[in-house]
Amino acid sequence: MPIGRAHVLAASVLFIAFVIESWEQLALVYVADSLGSAFHIGQGRVGWALSAVAPGMIPGFAGVGPDLGPDRPTE
C-alpha cells in the first residue's frame, strides 16, 4: 500500500500529540520541587506521584480505545 495523504496526516497528528505529552511530562519535572514543598512530601514520593501518570492513563485508554460500535464497510 503506498503512503498517501491520510498516512502523512495521521503521522503528523500522532507526532504533535507525542510532543504535547512530552512537554507536559517535562513541565511536571520542572515543578516537582514546588509540588513537594506544597504537599510537604519528599522527592521520592514526588517521583512516585509523577510516575503514576502513565499507569493512570490505562483505564481511560481501555474504556475509550476499543472500537465497540458496529463495523462500517470500507471501499
C-alpha positions as CSV (number, residue, x, y, z in Angstrom):
1,M,0.0,0.0,0.0
2,P,1.5,3.3,-1.0
3,I,1.9,6.1,1.6
4,G,-0.9,8.6,0.9
5,R,-2.1,11.9,2.2
6,A,-4.1,10.2,5.0
7,H,-0.9,8.4,6.3
8,V,1.0,11.7,6.4
9,L,-1.8,13.4,8.2
10,A,-2.1,10.6,10.8
11,A,1.6,10.6,11.4
12,S,1.6,14.4,11.8
13,V,-1.2,14.3,14.3
14,L,0.4,11.5,16.3
15,F,3.7,13.3,16.3
16,I,2.1,16.5,17.6
17,A,0.3,14.6,20.3
18,F,3.6,13.0,21.3
19,V,5.3,16.4,21.5
20,I,2.5,17.8,23.7
21,E,2.5,14.8,26.0
22,S,6.3,15.0,26.3
23,W,6.1,18.7,27.1
24,E,3.5,18.0,29.9
25,Q,5.9,15.5,31.4
26,L,8.8,17.9,31.2
27,A,6.7,20.6,32.9
28,L,5.9,18.3,35.8
29,V,9.6,17.7,36.3
30,Y,10.2,21.5,36.5
31,V,7.5,21.9,39.2
32,A,8.5,18.8,41.2
33,D,10.3,20.8,43.9
34,S,7.4,23.2,44.4
35,L,5.0,20.3,44.4
36,G,6.9,18.5,47.1
37,S,7.1,21.7,49.2
38,A,3.4,22.5,48.8
39,F,2.3,19.0,49.9
40,H,5.2,18.5,52.4
41,I,6.5,15.3,50.8
42,G,10.0,14.2,49.8
43,Q,11.5,13.7,46.4
44,G,10.8,10.0,46.5
45,R,7.1,10.5,46.9
46,V,7.0,13.2,44.3
47,G,8.7,10.7,41.9
48,W,6.1,8.1,42.7
49,A,3.3,10.6,42.1
50,L,4.8,11.7,38.7
51,S,5.4,8.1,37.6
52,A,1.7,7.3,38.4
53,V,0.7,9.5,35.4
54,A,1.4,6.8,32.8
55,P,-0.5,3.9,34.5
56,G,-3.3,6.3,35.3
57,M,-3.9,6.7,31.6
58,I,-4.6,2.9,31.2
59,P,-8.2,3.0,32.4
60,G,-9.1,5.8,30.0
61,F,-7.5,4.0,27.1
62,A,-9.1,0.7,28.0
63,G,-12.6,2.4,28.2
64,V,-12.3,4.6,25.2
65,G,-9.8,2.9,23.0
66,P,-11.7,-0.3,21.9
67,D,-14.0,0.1,19.0
68,L,-17.3,-1.0,20.4
69,G,-19.5,0.1,17.6
70,P,-20.6,-1.8,14.5
71,D,-18.1,-2.1,11.7
72,R,-18.7,0.1,8.7
73,P,-17.9,-1.1,5.2
74,T,-14.8,0.4,3.6
75,E,-14.0,0.8,0.0
